[in-house]
């Protein structure tokens, strides 16, 4: 069996992965808070876990991996959006969940086996909070329930921080009802305008951190294999998850392996609205950047390194993928991915190394192996490649224009021939004249409308 090695944030080491139960490998990814479109950085952990799920299913079996990604549909950001727009919260969350699924589908991401909504697990959250109170890890104060961080000796281990250092560096106003500045909210009161549920502590709603602990325990058990998300979630969200889960289930491990991907940059700078370089996945798709191209660019950098999105990378990825789609057209995939691709992915999800192996397969002309191997990375999938096809109409236009160019050359009408040549270039059609005749391919930015305009001009 292939040995998978993963860098475990919990231990700060790359370790051989050994599932608790090889017949049911279980993993949990922190999902979206559904109040707006997913920005490009939100897509990175989804794609990292997507490749991980594909690898685990390849190694352990398609029906032996359980993948959970939650949906946060109760949150103060959602409440604020509802108040500002005058729309019901349920309408906002339902619409945003639809957007999110459509955008992740466009990137070729596998849907999780379970996609729990926080509002469907309120009872489980209340039960876990009651357990924490009974075990003296939480306390009630002014309608709130707070976790007592000093009650958990390992608090700060995941993020490598000490509680005293965190307090010394804190610049936030501390609520007067907290026993310790680092204590965090498990339950908070709701007013008449806010969503709320009945609880032993009055009508209220859960804090952010408790939802993932309750839902992962319900769906995967108190001990499971892998938990992950962006590095921005390592503290406080994941640190708090560890604390409350381990205190609620002291005989369990919670997540044995923690994976955290690094952050996203755009053209060498941090993505932010203030810099004017903030955009969503949908923004890119609407600009005509294919989801497969977005995926390729994102996977070209190792997940533990900052990923820099640039327009040049997208153009280069588009050109590569067009060539690969042409190479595998009409080819049946090999029975198994190439060993070099599996070896790269098994080495801490080295997607950049796997893509380098795909380039080697393409260079060797091994289309069957390329197709099987690319699909391990969610590339060259049947549902992903329509953008790379010229289409029957475009192909027919190109062939007709090549015939017109050849006739113009034969008639020494070089102005007409040059106009067709220039039109091809403007439309993104690359033409190469060989001894066997003209060969063509579509370059990044192929524009079917310009090609149609060229054909109309030549026929006129």
Protein Blocks (a to p, Z undefined) as FASTA:
>chain_A
ZZdddddfklopacddddfblklccddddddddfbccdfklmmmmmmmmmmmmmmmmmno
pklcccdddddfbdfklmmmmmmnopafklmmmmmmmmmmmmmmmnopacdfbdcdfklm
mmmmmmmmmmmmmnopacceehiacddfklpmkgoklnopafklmmmmpccdcdfkbfbf
kbccfbdcddfkbccdddfebpcdddfklmmmmmmmmmnojbdfbdcddfklmpmklmmm
mmmmmmmmmmbgkjabdcddddddeehiacdfklopaccfklmmmnopafklmmmmmmmp
cfkbccdddfklmmmmmmmmmmmmmmmgoiacdfbdcfklmmmmmnopiaklmmmmmmmm
mmnopaklmmmmmmmnopaifklmmmmpgbjmlmmmmmmmmmmmmmmmmnopaklmmmmm
mmmmmnopacdddfkbccddddehiafklmmmmmmmmmZZ
